[in-house]
Amino acid sequence: MGSHPRESLDDPQLGNFLIKEFTTPDLDAFQPHLWKVATQSSSHITSLSSQAVRGRDIIICENPSLHLVWIHSRIYIKPIPKYLLSYSFWSFYFTNKSSPLRDDEKLAVVNAARGFLRSYAHLVKHKSDFILAQKHDLLPKDVRFSKFIKFISCFEQLQDFDVSPRYSFGELRLSRLNFWAPIAINRLTFHKSVWQYGAYFAQFYGPLLFIFGTFAIILSAMQVALAVESVDSLAGGSWGAFSSVCRVFTILTLFVVLLVVFCLCLTFVVNGLREVLFALKALYRKGHAPKNAA
């Protein structure tokens, strides 16, 4: 099968291979919670050239569950296998009654493959996107731009009920998938983003240093306040002016530190509420769209 020489078209286990190659059972199970993770639109996919503008590195992956999942400055994209661009392959294995695939296998693979190809209708919109796709081996080198656009545009008009549940959403943020994984799929993480202990613990350095620094400043300010009281009692009040300045500066320092912490917490809460409200509004509009359209 072209890029998969270990697999044969007449293999009775071909259905199992195609299911592993295209279906996303974890994300399909995740689907009821995906509105908390990403924008509720299948078109929420940035073209390849725009991915480069955003500074994201394109990482090739064969795991369909990682397709269009991003974190920091990288996004995972599954390449299109050459056989999926073949009319004969679609005709025989997905529509022909003599297909070796069982009906349930056929339905699962077809829905996933249609959603997968529909995502490429958003990834490749211009010639520059097509060039980047071939440069990163996302598309076969012998495919021409005009023919590919003609082929992929057929999938752009598909509705969400024509594809697997995962593809009713576009790009997904890995950090949020990992956060909701224990609730959605009963796993500690959806996918590890770091694989070494050094890198894993390094991601906590910034928050821990901020916390320790905040407490250090507060404790230092409190020590200054206590020292001022001691100086006042020993010096008999001769350092009154300096003591007053120290007290004011101590109070001001504590106030500024607490204000910074409060503003950071408030920003986090406000942004979180904004995203939740946006997701709820989108969920409401999506749930009422068919009735309004009717």
C-alpha positions in Angstrom: 0.0 0.0 0.0 2.5 2.6 -1.1 3.8 4.2 2.1 2.8 1.1 4.0 4.6 -1.8 2.3 3.8 -4.1 5.3 0.1 -3.9 4.5 -1.5 -5.7 1.5 -4.7 -4.7 -0.2 -6.0 -8.3 0.0 -5.1 -8.7 3.6 -8.2 -9.8 5.6 -7.0 -7.7 8.5 -6.9 -4.6 6.4 -10.0 -3.3 8.3 -8.0 -3.3 11.6 -5.2 -1.4 9.9 -7.5 1.3 8.5 -9.2 1.7 11.9 -5.9 2.3 13.6 -4.8 4.5 10.8 -7.8 6.9 10.8 -10.2 6.5 13.7 -9.8 8.5 16.9 -11.6 6.6 19.7 -10.1 8.6 22.5 -11.1 12.0 21.0 -14.5 10.6 20.0 -15.0 9.7 23.7 -13.7 13.1 24.6 -16.2 14.8 22.3 -18.8 15.8 25.0 -16.0 17.7 26.7 -14.2 19.2 23.6 -16.3 22.4 23.9 -14.2 23.1 27.0 -11.0 22.6 25.0 -11.4 24.3 21.7 -13.6 26.5 19.5 -16.7 24.6 18.5 -16.2 24.8 14.8 -14.8 22.3 12.3 -13.4 25.2 10.3 -11.3 26.4 13.2 -8.2 25.3 11.4 -5.3 27.6 10.4 -3.8 27.1 7.0 -0.2 25.8 6.8 1.2 29.2 5.7 -0.6 30.9 8.7 0.8 28.2 11.0 4.3 29.4 9.9 3.3 33.0 10.5 2.3 32.1 14.0 5.8 30.6 14.5 4.5 27.0 14.8 6.7 24.1 13.8 4.9 21.4 11.8 5.5 18.0 13.3 4.6 14.9 11.2 2.8 12.3 13.2 1.1 9.0 12.2 -1.2 8.9 15.2 -4.6 10.2 14.0 -5.5 11.3 17.5 -2.7 13.9 17.4 -3.7 15.3 14.1 -4.2 19.1 14.5 -3.3 19.0 18.2 -0.9 21.8 19.2 1.2 23.0 22.1 3.4 26.0 22.5 5.2 26.5 19.1 4.5 23.1 17.5 1.5 21.5 15.8 1.1 17.8 15.0 -0.3 17.0 11.5 -0.9 13.5 10.0 0.2 13.2 6.3 -2.3 12.0 3.7 -1.3 8.5 2.5 -1.3 8.2 -1.3 -3.9 5.5 -1.4 -6.4 7.8 0.2 -6.2 10.0 -2.9 -7.1 7.1 -5.1 -10.7 6.9 -6.5 -10.3 3.2 -7.0 -9.4 2.7 -3.4 -12.5 4.6 -2.2 -14.7 2.9 -4.7 -13.7 -0.7 -3.9 -13.1 -0.6 -0.2 -15.7 2.0 0.9 -18.6 1.7 -1.6 -18.3 -1.7 -3.2 -20.4 -4.5 -1.7 -17.5 -7.0 -2.3 -15.3 -4.9 0.0 -13.4 -7.0 2.5 -14.3 -4.5 5.3 -17.2 -5.2 7.6 -20.1 -2.7 7.6 -19.1 -1.3 11.0 -15.5 -1.0 10.0 -16.4 0.7 6.8 -18.7 3.2 8.5 -16.0 4.1 11.2 -13.2 4.4 8.7 -15.2 6.4 6.1 -16.4 8.9 8.6 -12.9 9.4 10.1 -11.3 9.6 6.6 -13.9 12.1 5.4 -13.2 14.3 8.5 -9.5 13.9 8.1 -9.6 15.0 4.4 -12.0 17.8 5.3 -9.3 19.2 7.6 -6.9 19.4 4.7 -9.4 21.6 2.9 -8.6 24.2 5.6 -4.9 23.4 5.9 -4.2 23.8 2.2 -6.0 26.8 0.7 -3.3 28.5 -1.4 -0.3 27.4 -3.5 2.0 28.4 -0.6 0.1 26.0 1.7 0.5 23.2 -0.9 4.2 23.9 -1.2 4.6 23.7 2.5 2.6 20.5 2.6 4.9 18.8 0.1 8.0 20.3 1.8 7.0 18.6 5.1 6.0 15.4 3.3 2.3 15.8 4.2 1.4 15.2 0.6 2.9 12.9 -2.1 5.4 14.7 -4.3 3.8 13.7 -7.5 0.4 15.3 -6.7 -0.3 18.5 -8.6 -1.8 21.5 -7.0 -4.8 21.9 -9.3 -5.8 18.3 -9.1 -5.4 18.2 -5.3 -7.6 21.3 -4.8 -10.2 19.8 -7.1 -10.2 16.6 -5.1 -10.1 18.1 -1.6 -12.8 20.7 -2.3 -15.3 17.9 -2.5 -14.8 17.3 1.3 -15.0 20.9 2.3 -18.9 20.9 2.0 -19.4 17.9 4.3 -21.4 18.5 7.4 -20.4 17.4 10.9 -22.9 14.5 10.8 -20.9 13.2 7.8 -17.7 12.8 9.8 -16.6 11.2 13.1 -17.3 13.2 16.3 -13.7 14.4 16.7 -13.8 16.3 13.4 -16.7 18.5 14.5 -13.8 20.4 16.0 -10.7 21.8 14.4 -7.4 22.4 16.2 -7.1 21.2 19.8 -4.8 22.5 22.5 -2.8 19.7 24.1 -2.5 21.3 27.5 -6.3 21.5 27.8 -6.7 17.9 26.6 -4.3 16.8 29.3 -6.1 18.8 31.9 -9.5 17.3 31.1 -8.2 13.8 30.3 -8.9 12.4 33.8 -12.5 13.4 33.6 -13.2 12.6 29.9 -11.2 9.4 29.3 -10.1 8.3 32.8 -6.4 8.8 32.1 -3.8 11.0 33.8 -2.9 12.6 30.5 -4.1 12.6 26.9 -0.5 12.7 25.5 2.8 13.5 27.2 4.4 16.7 26.0 7.7 16.1 27.8 9.5 12.8 28.1 12.4 13.6 30.5 12.3 14.3 34.2 14.5 17.4 33.8 12.1 19.0 31.2 9.1 17.9 33.3 10.2 19.6 36.5 11.6 22.6 34.6 8.1 23.7 33.7 7.4 24.2 37.5 10.5 26.4 38.0 8.8 29.7 37.0 5.6 29.4 39.2 7.7 28.1 42.1 10.2 30.9 41.9 7.4 33.5 41.7 5.7 32.0 44.8 9.0 31.8 46.7 9.9 35.4 45.6 6.5 36.7 46.7 6.8 35.1 50.2 10.4 36.3 50.5 9.4 39.9 49.8 6.5 39.7 52.3 8.7 38.2 55.0 11.4 40.8 54.4 8.9 43.6 54.7 7.6 42.1 57.9 11.2 41.8 59.3 11.8 45.5 58.4 8.6 46.4 60.4 9.8 44.4 63.4 13.3 45.9 63.2 11.9 49.4 63.1 9.9 48.8 66.3 13.1 47.5 68.0 15.1 50.6 66.9 12.4 52.9 68.1 12.3 51.3 71.5 16.1 51.2 71.9 16.9 54.7 70.5 14.1 56.3 72.5 12.4 57.7 69.5 15.4 59.7 68.1 15.0 57.9 64.8 11.3 58.7 64.5 11.4 60.2 61.0 13.4 57.2 59.6 11.1 54.8 61.4 8.1 56.4 59.9 9.6 56.1 56.4 10.4 52.5 57.0 6.9 51.8 58.2 5.3 53.5 55.1 7.7 51.7 52.8 7.0 48.3 54.4 3.2 48.8 54.1 3.6 50.0 50.5 5.8 47.0 49.6 3.2 44.6 51.1 0.4 46.4 49.3 2.2 46.3 45.9 3.0 42.6 46.2 -0.6 41.8 47.2 -1.9 44.0 44.4 0.2 42.2 41.8 -0.9 38.8 43.1 -4.5 39.9 43.1 -4.3 41.3 39.5 -2.7 38.1 38.2 -5.4 36.0 39.9 -8.1 38.3 38.6 -6.7 38.2 35.0 -6.7 34.4 35.2 -10.3 34.2 36.5 -11.6 36.8 34.0 -10.0 35.1 31.0 -11.2 31.8 32.1 -14.8 33.1 32.5 -14.6 34.7 29.1 -13.6 31.5 27.5 -16.3 29.5 29.3 -19.0 32.1 28.3 -17.8 32.0 24.7 -17.9 28.2 24.7 -21.4 28.2 26.2 -22.7 30.7 23.7 -21.2 28.7 20.8 -22.7 25.5 22.3 -26.1 27.2 22.5 -26.0 28.6 19.0 -24.9 25.2 17.6 -27.7 23.4 19.5 -30.3 25.8 18.1 -28.9 26.3 14.6 -31.0 23.4 13.0 -34.2 24.7 14.5 -33.5 28.3 13.3 -32.5 27.1 9.9 -35.7 25.1 9.6 
